[in-house]
Amino acid sequence: MTRRGFTVVELIITITIMGILLTLAVVNLTASQANGRDAERKGDVEALALNIENYYNNQDPNLFMSGGTYLGSSYLNDSEVKQFLPDLDPKSTHAPGVDVSGPISVVEATNAVATTAGVLPQPSKSNDVYVYQPLTASGALCFDPFITGDCRKFNIYYFQEVSGTVEVITSKRQ
């Protein structure tokens, strides 16, 4: 008598192997997506920092406050970021997955503690923000260069999902 079909054991082994392979594929896909979001965050922050550096170097007399100072934290909001950083791609001010038509993901630091553990608000996976911390020459938080004096340096903090750490990009003039 010839046997037709598969035994229960053969089917169980095949289904188990397929389940393991599917699990590995899903885990790999999830890790790849997290790496992609981290790369996007880093690219966003680097583009933002480059444009703020260009603003510092800009001597355009048409801008009321340009050249020799970084943007104060009060000038990096939805309405003014386009005015002061016209070359910045709007996607660079939004964290991965945040709608470009919504509010920007750049928030101002509320303290002058220039460490990844001390800056507030603390960037995390749940809030996914870029924290901009402009500082005066003495290290105080620079809200507005007209009030606090020139903003001489800055830090931008962001969260890296894969490593679970807060990273920082610093200005060229530290």
C-alpha positions in Angstrom: 0.0 0.0 0.0 1.4 3.4 -1.0 1.2 6.2 1.5 -0.2 9.5 0.3 0.3 12.8 2.2 2.3 13.7 5.2 2.4 12.4 8.7 1.4 14.5 11.7 5.1 14.6 12.9 6.3 15.9 9.5 3.6 18.6 9.5 4.4 19.7 13.1 8.1 19.9 12.3 7.5 22.0 9.1 5.1 24.3 10.9 7.6 24.8 13.8 10.4 25.6 11.4 8.2 28.1 9.5 7.2 29.7 12.8 10.8 30.1 13.8 11.8 31.7 10.5 8.8 34.0 10.6 9.7 35.1 14.1 13.3 35.9 13.0 12.0 37.9 10.1 9.7 40.0 12.3 12.5 40.6 14.8 14.9 41.6 12.0 12.3 43.9 10.5 11.6 45.6 13.8 15.3 46.2 14.4 15.7 47.6 10.9 12.9 50.0 11.4 14.3 51.2 14.7 17.7 51.7 13.0 16.0 53.7 10.2 14.2 56.0 12.7 17.5 56.5 14.6 19.2 57.4 11.3 16.4 59.9 10.5 16.7 61.5 14.0 20.4 61.9 13.6 20.0 63.4 10.1 17.3 65.8 11.3 19.4 67.1 14.2 22.6 67.4 12.0 20.6 69.4 9.4 19.1 71.6 12.1 22.6 72.2 13.6 24.1 73.0 10.2 21.3 75.5 9.5 21.7 77.2 12.9 25.5 77.4 12.2 24.7 79.0 8.9 22.5 81.5 10.7 25.3 82.3 13.0 27.6 83.1 10.0 24.9 84.9 8.1 25.5 88.7 7.7 22.2 89.4 5.9 21.2 93.0 6.8 17.5 92.1 6.0 17.3 89.9 9.1 17.0 91.9 12.3 19.3 89.6 14.3 21.9 87.8 12.3 25.5 87.0 12.4 27.5 86.4 15.5 24.8 84.9 17.6 22.9 81.6 17.6 19.1 81.6 17.7 17.6 82.0 21.1 15.2 79.2 22.2 12.2 81.6 21.8 12.9 81.9 18.1 12.8 78.2 17.3 9.1 77.6 17.0 6.5 76.7 14.3 6.2 80.2 12.9 9.7 81.6 13.2 11.8 78.6 12.2 10.9 79.2 8.5 11.9 82.8 8.8 15.2 82.3 10.5 16.2 79.0 8.9 14.7 79.3 5.4 17.0 76.6 3.9 16.0 74.0 6.4 13.8 71.1 5.1 10.6 71.2 7.1 10.9 67.4 7.6 14.0 68.0 9.6 12.1 69.7 12.4 9.8 66.8 12.8 10.7 63.5 14.5 10.1 60.2 12.6 6.4 59.5 12.2 5.3 63.0 13.1 3.1 64.7 10.5 5.0 67.6 8.8 1.8 69.7 8.9 1.7 69.4 12.7 3.8 71.3 15.3 7.6 70.9 15.1 9.3 68.4 17.3 12.0 70.9 18.4 11.4 72.1 22.0 13.4 74.5 24.1 15.4 73.3 27.0 14.2 74.5 30.4 17.6 74.4 32.1 21.2 75.0 31.3 22.6 71.6 32.5 24.6 70.7 29.4 24.7 66.9 29.9 22.6 64.2 28.3 21.4 63.1 31.7 20.6 66.6 33.1 18.9 68.4 30.2 15.2 69.0 30.6 12.9 68.1 29.1 14.6 64.7 28.6 14.2 63.3 25.1 12.7 59.8 25.1 11.0 57.3 22.9 7.6 58.3 24.3 7.9 62.1 23.6 10.3 61.9 20.6 11.5 65.5 20.7 14.7 67.3 19.8 15.7 69.6 22.7 17.4 72.8 21.6 19.6 74.4 24.3 21.2 77.7 23.4 23.7 79.0 25.9 25.4 82.3 26.6 29.2 82.6 27.0 28.8 82.2 30.7 26.7 79.0 30.3 23.3 80.4 31.1 20.3 79.4 29.1 19.8 81.9 26.2 16.1 82.5 25.7 16.4 85.7 23.7 19.8 87.3 22.6 18.3 90.8 23.2 17.5 89.9 26.8 20.1 87.4 27.9 23.0 88.5 25.7 24.4 86.7 22.7 23.8 83.0 22.3 27.4 81.8 21.9 26.9 78.0 21.8 24.2 75.4 21.6 23.4 71.8 22.2 20.7 69.7 20.5 19.7 66.5 22.4 17.8 63.6 20.8 16.9 60.0 21.7 18.5 57.0 20.0 15.9 54.1 20.1 18.3 51.2 19.5 20.8 52.1 22.2 18.2 53.7 24.5 20.5 56.7 25.1 20.2 60.4 24.7 22.7 61.8 22.2 23.9 65.4 21.8 25.1 67.5 18.8 27.1 70.6 19.9 27.8 73.8 18.1 31.1 74.4 16.4 31.8 77.2 18.9 31.8 75.5 22.3 
